[in-house]
Amino acid sequence: MTEGEIAVFGGAHIDRRGRITGTTAPGSSNPGTWFEEAGGGGFNAARNLARLGHSVRMISTRGGDAAGEMVTAAAAVAGVIDNPLTFLDRQTPSYTAIIENDGNLVIALADMDLYRMFSPRQLQRRALRDAIAESRIVLTDANLPEETIAALVEAASTNGRIVAGIAVSPAKVIRFQPSLAGLSFLFMNEAEARALTGKDSDDAEGWPPLLRAAGLNGGIVTRGGRAVVAFDSETVCVATPPALPKLADVTGAGDAMASGFLAAQLADRDLAECLRYGMAAAGITLRSPLAASEQMSQANLEQALALVPAPQMLA
């Protein structure tokens, strides 16, 4: 591994998930179970990439509390190089979700105020400038402020570096709007693509022209169990995810898609193969109760890849 191969900026916080054990009854008490782990879009992707054998550096804000210590411990377990910006008098951000019995999301609450402290000025630190300069891929999620994302994308968009983003949510993806032209790829679901473009598409292949018109050069749009589309400046491909016998939890599946795709990018695979690797990684996560599956490995990824069909090339 090469130190500094991948630098990840953005969310590294606590995920709290309550899972309803029966049929969801809105507006009333539902029996269920409670689970807590380290999470965050960027951090999930960082742990996946580290487990796939890459050198990954995570840069995020963190509070001086027990939740922050849990994130630190999770980074060590996954083999992520951890470079937090710690604010001792603040609370580590958190994401609290309610999940239905079938694994789908009911509602979530994101307490992410501390990420506002990650200002563009923080990027002037020598350690962060070096992390960007030494990396082949710079990945950020939309938890950071819009102006910080813009400064990061501008600083990273040199020397042929891959600069990628994770949308996180429809409310946050718009933070990428001023930076779309500097991104190599943006990973999003259909709701996030809709929020970014202000438009809709009935099918997967309708998203690339809408997103290109918005200024994006490359991206991946997931659509639940329906066809996924990937595009760059020249190519478009579509593939349908393989059916899963059981869905454990949707949390982290999009982050895993980004992980598998970017790992394939580092191996100089073409767009269609990158999409297949992304779908295979997402499948591993969808079968796991964890947002960053402990089963993520190069061997398991190759095994999962055998279940993913070849994408259809549209351009």
Beta strands, then each sheet from edge to edge (+ up, - down):
strand 1: 6-9
strand 2: 13-20
strand 3: 32-39
strand 4: 56-63
strand 5: 81-87
strand 6: 94-99
strand 7: 105-111
strand 8: 137-141
strand 9: 162-166
strand 10: 185-189
strand 11: 219-223
strand 12: 226-231
strand 13: 236-239
strand 14: 312-313
sheet 1: 5+ 4+ 1+ 8+ 9+ 10+ 11+ 12- 13+ 14-
sheet 2: 3+ 2- 6- 7+
end
